[in-house]
Amino acid sequence: MQWTVTSENRIAGPIPGEVRSPWTEWVLAIVTLGVYAAVRHHRINRELRDFGVDVDPALSLVAFVPGAVLVVPFLMTVNRTSARIRIAQETVGLTPSIGAWRSAALSVVAFAHVPSEQAALNAVWHADGAARPDLDRLPPPRPPLTHRPVRPTEECSHEPHHH
């Protein structure tokens, strides 16, 4: 799956993300037995969406919460969130510092992915505040999905019937 940041979906203005302490985020995730981790997961995906990365934060949260029990959806949403963070890093001219599969693997051990994920996001928010990328060089957005026209059948013909 490919995520893109384009001038059409990129929000200009203040930095959409909040710089947070990576270790405080991790401690809160553990102390609250994952409740804060779920809230944080939704929050950072919302920030990435507001930054211009194509993501539905609610859908990501739906995969995160039951995924903690089912494992696979949880690993996939952590993986995809990390991939989105890499895209945000590249967008502001940073070399990606987070591995999507490494984050997924770390996540199974007491949310150990949280500090590196937050540190990578903090770098994006700091870099984005200093210099915005040249959005005119980004590829155009994909066209929206449309329904194919339905061809009328002979039974649905609008011509008058001759008896």
MISEKOL-821962 format. One record per residue: residue in one letter; y negated, z negated, x of N, C-alpha, C, CB in turn. Coordinates in steps of 0.1 Angstrom, whole numbers, padded with zeros to 4 digits, always signed. Atoms other than C-alpha are relative to their C-alpha. Glycine has a CB too. Layout:
AYZXYZXYZXYZX;...
REM end
This chain:
M+0012+0000+0008+0000+0000+0000-0012+0000+0009+0000-0012-0010;Q+0012-0001-0008-0034+0009+0014-0012-0006-0008-0003+0015+0003;W+0012+0006+0005-0066-0011+0008-0011+0006+0007+0000-0015+0000;T+0012-0006-0007-0100+0004+0015-0012-0008-0004-0001+0015-0003;V+0013+0005+0003-0135-0008+0017-0009+0013+0000-0005-0011+0010;T+0009-0012+0001-0160+0019+0005-0014-0005-0004+0006+0010-0010;S+0014+0003+0004-0197+0021-0001-0001-0002-0015-0010+0011+0005;E+0001+0001+0014-0190+0023-0038+0005-0014-0005+0009+0011-0007;N-0005+0013+0005-0171-0010-0040-0005-0011+0009+0015+0000-0001;R+0006+0011-0009-0189-0029-0012-0012-0005-0006-0002+0006+0015;I+0012+0007+0006-0214-0054-0024-0010-0003+0011+0004-0013-0008;A+0010+0003-0009-0246-0055-0005-0006-0013-0003-0011+0011+0000;G+0007+0013+0003-0266-0087-0001+0007-0011+0008+0000-0003-0014;P-0005+0011-0007-0255-0121+0009+0015+0001+0003-0002-0013-0008;I-0014+0000-0004-0221-0127+0026+0008-0006-0011+0002-0008+0013;P-0008+0005+0011-0195-0131-0001+0009-0012+0003+0008+0011-0006;G-0009+0011-0003-0174-0156+0018-0006-0012+0006+0010+0006+0010;E+0005+0013-0005-0178-0192+0027+0008-0003+0013+0003-0011-0010;V-0006+0004-0013-0172-0203+0063+0005-0014-0002-0011+0000+0012;R-0007+0013+0002-0147-0232+0062+0007-0004+0012+0010+0001-0013;S-0008+0005-0011-0130-0254+0087+0015+0004-0002-0002-0016+0001;P-0014-0004+0001-0095-0239+0093+0009-0012-0001+0004+0008+0012;W-0009+0012+0000-0080-0273+0100-0001-0009-0013-0002-0008+0012;T+0002+0007+0012-0096-0290+0070+0007+0007-0012-0015-0001-0003;E-0006-0008+0010-0083-0262+0048+0016-0002+0000-0002+0015+0001;W-0014+0003-0002-0048-0268+0062+0004-0014-0005+0004+0003+0014;V-0003+0013+0004-0049-0305+0057+0000-0002-0015-0010-0010+0007;L+0001+0000+0015-0061-0301+0021+0012+0006-0007-0013+0006-0004;A-0012-0007+0006-0032-0277+0014+0012-0009+0000+0003+0013+0008;I-0011+0009-0002-0007-0302+0027-0001-0013-0009+0002-0004+0014;V+0002+0013+0007-0022-0334+0012+0001+0002-0016-0014-0006+0003;T-0001-0003+0014-0024-0318-0023+0013+0006-0004-0012+0009-0005;L-0014-0006+0003+0012-0305-0021-0001+0014-0005+0007-0009-0010;G+0001-0015+0003+0000-0269-0023-0010+0003-0011+0013+0005-0004;V+0010-0004+0010-0024-0272-0052-0013+0006+0005-0003-0013-0009;Y+0012-0006-0006-0054-0267-0030+0003+0014+0006-0006-0010+0011;A-0004-0013-0006-0035-0239-0012-0001+0011-0011+0014-0001+0006;A+0000-0010+0011-0032-0220-0046-0015+0003-0003+0007-0005-0012;V+0014-0002+0003-0069-0226-0054-0007+0008+0011-0008-0013-0002;R+0006-0006-0011-0079-0215-0019+0005+0015+0001+0004-0007+0013;H-0006-0013+0000-0056-0184-0021-0008+0009-0010+0015+0000-0004;H+0008-0007+0010-0074-0173-0053-0015+0002+0005+0000-0007-0013;R+0014+0000-0004-0108-0181-0038-0002+0011+0012-0005-0014+0005;I+0002-0009-0011-0103-0161-0005+0002+0015-0005+0009-0003+0011;N-0002-0013+0005-0090-0131-0024-0011+0005-0009+0013+0001-0009;R+0012-0004+0007-0120-0132-0047-0011+0003+0010-0005-0012-0009;E+0010-0003-0010-0142-0133-0016+0002+0014+0006-0001-0011+0011;L-0003-0013-0005-0124-0103-0002-0003+0011-0010+0015+0000+0004;R+0004-0010+0010-0128-0085-0035-0015+0002+0000+0005-0004-0014;D+0014-0001+0000-0165-0093-0035-0006+0007+0013-0006-0014-0001;F+0004-0007-0012-0167-0080+0001+0003+0015-0001+0008-0006+0012;G-0003-0014+0002-0152-0047-0011+0014+0004+0002-0009+0008+0009;V-0014-0004-0002-0115-0049-0004+0006+0000-0014+0007-0011+0009;D-0007-0003+0013-0094-0036-0034+0011-0011-0002+0005+0014+0000;V-0009+0010+0003-0077-0067-0047-0003-0007-0014+0000-0011+0011;D+0001+0007+0012-0071-0085-0080+0004-0015+0003+0009+0006-0012;P-0002+0013-0004-0075-0122-0072+0010-0008-0009-0012-0008+0001;A-0008+0006+0010-0058-0133-0104+0015+0004+0002-0004+0003-0014;L-0014-0005-0002-0027-0112-0098+0006-0005+0013+0000+0016+0001;S-0005+0006-0013-0025-0125-0062+0003-0014-0002-0011+0002+0011;L-0003+0014+0003-0026-0160-0075+0013-0001-0008-0011-0007-0008;V-0013+0000+0007+0002-0152-0100+0012+0001+0009+0000+0011-0011;A-0011-0002-0010+0024-0141-0071+0001-0013+0009-0002+0012+0008;F+0000+0012-0009+0014-0172-0051+0007-0012-0006-0014-0003+0004;V-0005+0013+0007+0022-0200-0076+0015+0000-0002-0008-0002-0013;P-0014+0001+0002+0056-0191-0088+0008+0004+0012+0005+0009-0012;G-0006-0005-0012+0063-0175-0055+0004-0011+0009-0009+0009+0008;A-0004+0011-0008+0064-0209-0039+0014-0005-0003-0010-0012-0002;V-0014+0003+0004+0096-0214-0058+0009+0012+0002+0001-0005-0015;L-0009-0012-0001+0109-0178-0058+0000+0006+0014-0005+0010-0010;V+0002-0004-0014+0098-0173-0021-0005+0014+0002+0013-0002+0007;V+0003-0014-0003+0097-0135-0020-0015+0004-0005+0010+0010-0007;P+0014-0003+0004+0065-0131-0042-0010-0008+0009-0002-0003-0015;F+0009+0008-0008+0049-0159-0022-0002+0006+0014+0005-0015+0002;L+0001-0007-0014+0057-0142+0012-0008+0013-0001+0014+0002+0005;M+0007-0013+0001+0045-0109-0001-0015-0001-0003+0006+0008-0012;T+0015+0002+0002+0011-0122-0014-0007-0005+0012-0002-0009-0012;V+0006+0004-0013+0005-0140+0019-0001+0011+0009+0009-0012+0006;N+0000-0012-0009+0014-0109+0038-0011+0010-0004+0014+0008-0001;R+0010-0010+0005-0009-0087+0016-0014-0006+0002+0002+0003-0014;T+0013+0006-0002-0038-0112+0018-0004+0001+0015+0000-0015-0004;S+0003-0001-0014-0035-0112+0056-0003+0015+0004+0012-0005+0009;A+0003-0014-0003-0035-0074+0056-0014+0003-0005+0010+0009-0008;R+0014-0002+0005-0067-0075+0035-0010-0006+0010-0001-0006-0014;I+0009+0006-0010-0083-0098+0060-0001+0009+0012+0006-0014+0004;R+0001-0010-0011-0074-0073+0088-0009+0011-0003+0015+0005+0003;I+0009-0011+0004-0091-0046+0068-0015-0005+0001+0003+0005-0014;A+0014+0005+0000-0122-0068+0064-0005-0001+0015-0001-0014-0007;Q+0003+0001-0014-0121-0075+0102-0004+0014+0006+0011-0006+0008;E+0002-0013-0005-0119-0038+0110-0013+0006-0006+0011+0010-0004;T+0012-0005+0007-0147-0030+0085-0013-0005+0007-0001-0005-0014;V+0012+0006-0007-0172-0053+0104+0001+0003+0015-0002-0015-0003;G+0000-0004-0014-0161-0039+0138+0008-0010+0008-0013+0001+0005;L-0008+0009-0008-0137-0067+0148+0014+0005+0003+0000-0014-0007;T-0014-0003-0002-0103-0063+0164+0008-0010-0009+0003-0001+0015;P-0008+0009+0008-0078-0077+0139+0007-0011+0008+0010+0008-0008;S-0006+0011-0007-0067-0111+0149+0011-0007-0007-0011-0010+0004;I-0010+0007+0009-0042-0119+0122+0011+0010-0002-0006-0005-0013;G-0011-0008+0003-0007-0105+0118+0005-0003-0014+0011-0002+0010;A-0004+0002+0014+0004-0100+0082+0014-0006-0001+0000+0014-0008;W-0013+0006+0001+0041-0107+0087+0001-0013+0008+0010+0010+0006;R+0000+0013-0007+0034-0135+0112-0006-0010-0010-0009+0001+0013;S+0006+0009+0010+0012-0151+0085+0011-0004-0011-0012+0005-0007;A-0011+0002+0010+0041-0147+0060+0010-0010+0005+0006+0013-0005;A-0010+0008-0006+0065-0163+0084-0005-0014+0002+0005+0005+0014;L+0006+0013-0002+0042-0192+0092-0002-0008-0014-0014+0001+0007;S+0003+0006+0013+0035-0198+0055+0011-0009-0006-0003+0010-0010;V-0011+0008+0005+0070-0212+0049+0001-0014+0006+0013+0008+0002;V+0000+0013-0006+0063-0241+0072-0013-0007-0003+0002+0001+0016;A+0012+0008+0004+0038-0263+0054-0013+0007+0001-0001-0013+0009;F+0013-0008+0001+0012-0236+0048-0006+0002+0014-0010-0007-0009;A+0005-0001-0014+0009-0231+0086-0008+0013+0002+0012+0000+0010;H+0008-0012-0001-0007-0197+0080-0015-0002-0003+0005+0011-0010;V+0014+0003+0004-0039-0213+0066-0010+0000+0011+0000-0013-0008;P+0010+0000-0011-0057-0221+0099-0003+0014+0006+0004-0009+0011;S+0003-0013-0006-0053-0186+0114-0006+0009-0010+0013+0006+0006;E+0006-0008+0010-0061-0170+0081-0015-0003-0002+0007-0002-0014;Q+0014+0004+0002-0093-0190+0077-0008+0003+0012-0001-0015-0003;A+0008-0004-0012-0104-0185+0113-0003+0015+0000+0009-0004+0013;A+0003-0015+0001-0100-0147+0108-0011+0003-0010+0013+0007-0003;L+0010-0002+0010-0120-0149+0076-0014-0004+0005+0003-0007-0013;N+0012+0005-0005-0147-0170+0093-0006+0010+0009+0002-0013+0007;A+0005-0010-0009-0150-0143+0120-0006+0012-0008+0011+0005+0009;V+0006-0011+0008-0156-0117+0093-0013-0004-0006+0010+0004-0012;W+0013+0004+0006-0183-0137+0075-0011-0002+0011+0002-0014-0007;H+0010+0001-0010-0201-0144+0108-0004+0014+0005+0006-0008+0012;A+0004-0013-0004-0199-0108+0119-0007+0008-0011+0013+0008+0004;D+0007-0007+0011-0209-0095+0085-0014-0004-0002+0008-0001-0013;G+0014+0004+0001-0240-0116+0085-0008+0005+0011+0000-0016+0000;A+0008-0005-0012-0250-0103+0119-0002+0015-0001+0007-0003+0013;A+0001-0015+0000-0244-0065+0113+0009+0005-0011+0003+0006+0013;R-0007-0006+0010-0233-0046+0083+0006+0013+0005-0008+0003-0013;P-0006-0013-0005-0209-0016+0090-0007+0012-0006+0015+0000-0004;D+0006-0013+0005-0220+0020+0085+0009+0004-0011-0001+0010+0011;L-0008-0003+0012-0207+0024+0050+0001+0015-0003-0005-0007-0012;D-0001-0014+0003-0215+0061+0049+0011+0007+0008-0014+0007+0004;R-0011-0006-0008-0187+0068+0075+0013-0003-0007-0001-0005+0014;L-0012+0004+0007-0161+0052+0052+0005+0012-0009-0001-0013-0007;P-0005-0010+0009-0138+0075+0032-0005-0002-0015+0015+0001+0001;P+0003+0002+0014-0147+0082-0004+0010-0008-0008-0003+0013-0007;P-0010+0007+0007-0130+0060-0030+0010+0009-0007-0007-0009-0011;R-0010-0007+0008-0099+0071-0047-0004+0002-0014+0014-0006+0001;P+0004-0002+0014-0104+0086-0081+0008-0009-0009+0002+0015-0005;P-0007+0009+0009-0095+0063-0110+0012+0007-0006-0009-0005-0011;L-0012-0005+0007-0061+0068-0126-0004+0005-0014+0012-0010+0000;T+0003-0005+0013-0063+0089-0157+0014+0003-0007-0010+0012+0000;H-0012-0003+0007-0038+0096-0184+0001+0016+0000+0001-0006-0014;R-0002-0014+0001-0023+0131-0184-0002+0004-0015+0014+0004+0005;P+0001-0004+0014-0032+0151-0215+0013+0003-0006-0009+0012-0001;V-0012-0003+0008-0005+0153-0241-0001+0013-0007+0003-0012-0010;R+0000-0013+0007+0004+0187-0252+0006-0001-0014+0009+0011+0008;P-0005+0001+0013+0008+0191-0289+0013+0008-0001-0010+0005-0011;T-0013-0007+0003+0043+0200-0301-0002+0010-0012+0012-0010-0002;E+0001-0010+0012+0050+0227-0327-0001-0008-0012+0013+0009+0000;E+0001+0007+0012+0054+0200-0352-0014-0006-0003+0010-0012+0000;C+0013+0006+0001+0020+0186-0345-0011+0011+0000-0003-0009+0012;S+0010-0011+0000+0002+0220-0346-0010-0002-0011+0008+0014-0001;H+0011+0002+0010-0031+0220-0363-0002+0013-0008-0013-0003+0007;E+0002-0012+0008-0026+0255-0377+0006-0003-0014+0007+0012+0007;P-0005+0002+0014-0020+0257-0415+0014+0006-0001-0009+0007-0010;H-0013-0005+0002+0016+0261-0425+0001+0010-0011+0010-0012-0003;H-0001-0011+0010+0026+0292-0445+0014-0003-0007-0001+0014+0006;H-0012+0003+0007+0052+0285-0472+0005+0012-0008-0002-0011-0010;
REM end
